[in-house]
């Protein structure tokens, strides 16, 4: 969600009818129509926010946005890994990668053991 969308969402939440008091929440069910229309209601106790009511559709939209952002972060992370390792000419996978890792540990076993034992 970009800054403009966030600002619009905050503006909508701040409009009259998007807040409901705890007493009104417990005494009536008229808020259900507003929740269906807006997707989000702020629950207030006097002037303090006590929580938010989110419709199923709005929750699914938020989860979709979170998933999209997580995918984007993962893509950027992978991109940065490839950039950082760009000078490597030989990429290893599977058994070759496993054997290379074992060889590397064997070469440095004294340093690894000292680290595991709490030394430097």
N, C-alpha and C positions, 0 to 999 in steps of 0.2 A: 504494500500500500504506500503510495507516494505521499508527499506532504500535503498536496491539495486534497486528496481523498481523506486523509486524517483530519484535516481542518473541516471538511464538509461533515464528516461523521461527528466531530465534536460540536459543530454548530447544530446539527440535528438533535443531538442528545440534550443540548442546552435549551432547545425551544420549549415553550409551554406544553405541558401534556406528556413530556418524556420523563418526568419525575413522578414518583408515587411514594406517599408516606407509608410507614409500616402499619398504621392504624387503618388506612384506606385499603391496603393490601389484604388485611385480615377481615374487613367488614364487607367488602363487595368483590364482585368479579368483573366489574366494568373494565378493569385494566387489561383483561385478556384481549379485548378488541384492539386496544392501543398497541399491545405487544405484537399482535398479528400484523398490524399496519406498519409499525416502526421496526420491529425486530429486536429492539433493545429498550429496556426501561431501567432508569436509575432508581433504586430504592433508598429513600432517605429516612433517617431518624432525627427529627427536628431539622437541623441544617447539615448534619453529617451524613455522608454517603455510607449506607450500611451494606450495599451490594448492588448487583445488577441482575436483571432478568433478561435472558437471551432466548429468542425463539430457536427452534430446531434448525430452521433454514439459515438464520444468521450465524448460528454456531457452526454449521457445515461450511458456510462461506468463510468464516474465520479459520477453520481447520484447513480448508483448501489453500487459503493465503499463506498460512504457516508452512504447509507442505511445499508450496511453490518457493517460498523464501529459503527453506532448508535445502531444496534441490539447487537453488542458485548458489547458496553458500558452498555446497559440496562441489559444484561445477567450478567455482572460482578457486577453491582449495586444490582441486586436482590440477587446474591450470597453473597455479603457482608451483605445485610440485614439479610439473613438467618443465616449467621455466627454470626452476632452481637446479634441476638435474639435466638441463639441456646439453651440457657438455659431455654427458655420458653417451658413448657410442654403442655400447653393448648392454641391451636390456635383457635381464634374465627372468624366467618364469618357471613355475613348476619345480621339477627335480633339479634343474640347474641352479635355481635360486636357493633351494634348500641346501644343496651341497656347498654352494658359495658361502652361505651363512654359517654352516658347520665348520668350514675351513677357516673363516674369519675368527670364530670363537676359539678354535684350536690354537691359532696363532697367538691369541691374546688371553689364553686361559689363566695365566698368573695374575694379570691385571683384573680380569673379571672376578676371579676368586677373592682377590684382595678387596674389591669393591663390595662383593656380597658379604664378606666377613666384617665389613664396617670400616675398612681401611681406605686409603686413598689409592 
